[in-house]
Amino acid sequence: MVGRNILEHSSAQAHEILTPSSAELNLLDASNVQAYLEKYKPDMVIHAAGIVGGIQANISQPVKFLVDNMQMGLNVLMGARAAGVTKLINLSSSCMYPRDAKNPLSEELILKGELEPTNEGYALAKVAGTRLCEYIHREDSSFQYKTVIPCNLYGRFDKFDPKHSHMIPAVIKKLSDAKDAKQIDIWGDGLARREFMYAGDLADFIFYAISKFEAMPQNINVGLGHDYTINEYYQEIANVVGFKGEFIHDLSKPVGMKQKLINDAKLKLFGWKYKTKLSDGLKKCYAYYINEAKYD
């Protein structure tokens, strides 16, 4: 999703962007990655690839979420270093912050506490990639390998399969497919808070960061700086898709962290702010689901 939103951004036309498919470049194959980077020697690498999913997927496949994401990160970062690529943007996740850390979550909290068990494998892989960027820069300061830590994302090119999707696309599909249902369940009490940013805004940040790369911090949170409850997201999505039924809470289901709000102090100093309001982003995401994703 992130990569395709980057390519769709208006600023993409100012760059020659290499976008190898998985058939052309297997990121789980270190020699394949190394050969590709040696051949093309890009000015910058944006590592936006990954195995992603919601709570269900993370709980059922922890090995895949840890091993595949860890391997891809190691192959891309070490391959880029060996090929002499001196600029790299590593896409990480706010999932790597400690589960009991005080919100809002600042960049200095990495490895300062126990991770959230429901997505620990994914988080460990992201922590390793983030630290590796720091180590590479520490050993040779000419290698500027920096990490962007987005909040949760949603938008065009999202995954809507409930087994693999995050909350917003899963709820869009759920409410859209059951528009006439009288009741829909919400996992937990719906009071957990989440910060979701429109993916097109992250793409906008990426091009802003490219233009001011020297000034960008080593690790930087990118998000809204405010959050909503799960119940509020359900209601906003219901308004967009036209669902009129009742919500009931299934207290037997896992809910993950109670809150996961990023601290945007460094982001403000860097001079960037999101553009898309939640209601507008949900309308765009729903339109994508109805007009494109359902027919993929």
Secondary structure, DSSP 8 states (H G I E B T S, - for coil): -HHHHHHHSGGGGGS------TTT--TT-HHHHHHHHHHH--S-EEE-------HHHHHH-HHHHHHHHHHHHHHHHHHHHHTT--EEEEE--GGGS-TT--SSB-GGGTTSS---GGGHHHHHHHHHHHHHHHHHHHH-TT-EEEEEEE-EEE-TT----TTT--HHHHHHHHHHHTTT-SEEEEETTS--EE-EEEHHHHHHHHHHHHHTGGGS-SEEEES-S--EEHHHHHHHHHHHHT--SEEEEETTS----SEE-B--HHHHHHT------HHHHHHHHHHHHHHTGGG-
